[in-house]
Amino acid sequence: MSFMLTVNIAKEIVKQTMIRLNRNINIMDKTGTIIASGNLKRMNQAHFGAIEVLRTGRPLIIREMDRHHWEGAYPGINLPIQFQNQIIGVIGITGNPDEIMEFGELVKMITEMIIQHSFLTEQLEWKQHLKELIFEDLINIPLKSETINQRLHLIESKIESPNQVAVVELDLNESTKSDLLQQFEDFFPLKQTLIGFLSVNRIFILALNLPEDYLRQKLLQILSILKSKGIAVRIGIGTPVIDQAHIRYSYDEALCALKLGRKEQPLIAYSEIETKALLDQLDARAKQQFSNRVLGDLSEKLIDTIEQFVAHNLNIGECAKNMYIHRNSLIYRLKKIKEITGYDPQSFHDAMTLQLSIWIWQMEGEE
């Protein structure tokens, strides 16, 4: 695979090697032009010693007595820079060759290590970008199946059903982005997930033929780790889908779970808020009219009482215990709710009407 020795990489090589050797270093590209140097006056000049190294493929030693053979050259040694059995440039060390000869192989090794690291980083970034493009294609209309398959082939992956999307929302700064993404990828089988950034503070996880319980378990583990690091995080999970064209629905559901789930709830599955999601699609005026009519002038304390009562399956004893109030106090509140609204919270039908109107009221407040 071809690799370009760029000015930025060359500058990094000069910086790192000069720190270690305290000697001037020149980096020449495959045309023999100086693209990085500790001596800025030599930048962009042709280095005839490097041109000879590129021609022969062998190191070149230039002594004081030989300078007249190489226009503009200084005494020193010039070594070929190799990457995957190809010479991609030349590194020159200025100084008395007898004194710097022992450093030659060390400098060459450091140089080629930096280049290898740059190449691997570039490959990782390229693959990560492809994953994000694939996911973007999957959630857009129309579905570009041929493009998706070509990109999947490049990262040696394929989409196997069922598929499920999770969206992670967190507080991040730029320095933690790549590290955090790597942590997420370490948690899941490489061939059975696509993971990447949707935006600055949102990560997508596309599960490819992973059991739903397994995905949830892994997400709970990630939540625990992030919480221990003081990172605020919430995760919404869509439902599994079979058809590739339906992956966007699972994605929409994951976003909906984040939107409609309780703010204090770190992991929200779409199935837990599906009723709210259906309500969210109704006509705004009709929803507001219904909620205002049912709740009337109920205080927030009485609204919370209804939610607690419904959450405890209309069980007075359990609800009072959880709310740390006497059961008679709870009964008094329930009677007060009936007086104000006309709906009896102890009736299942009326309790559901009250709960639906509360959800609408809460969604309006969040919007």
Secondary structure, 3 states (H helix, E strand, C coil): CCCCCCHHHHHHHHHHHHHHHCCCEEEECCCCEEEEECCHHHCCCECHHHHHHHHHCCCEEECHHHHHHCCCCCCEEEEEEEECCEEEEEEEEECCHHHHHHHHHHHHHHHHHHHHHHHHHHHHHHHHHHHHHHHHHHHCCCCCHHHHHHHHHHCCCCCCCCEEEEEEEECCCHHHHHHHHHHHHHHCCHHHEEEEEEECCEEEEEEECCCHHHHHHHHHHHHHHHHHCCCCEEEEECCCECCHHHHHHHHHHHHHHHHHCCCCCCEEEHHHCHHHHHHHCCCHHHHHHHHHHHHCCCCHHHHHHHHHHHHCCCCHHHHHHHHCCCHHHHHHHHHHHHHHHCCCCCCHHHHHHHHHHHHHHHHHHHC
